[in-house]
Amino acid sequence: MDNEVLIPTEGNYLRIGDFAQVRITEAREHELVGEVVG
């Protein structure tokens, strides 16, 4: 597992390197998937 969380870009404006509060919604074999909260 690397230090990344996949976040769908729909409705979010995030640039590479930005920090955001996220809620983890899914754990895959080698990745985490989340959504921006707040």
Summary of the structure (lengths in Angstrom):
residues: 38
radius of gyration: 9.9
end to end distance: 25.9
largest distance: 27.2
contacts: 62
relative contact order: 0.41
helix: 0%
strand: 34%
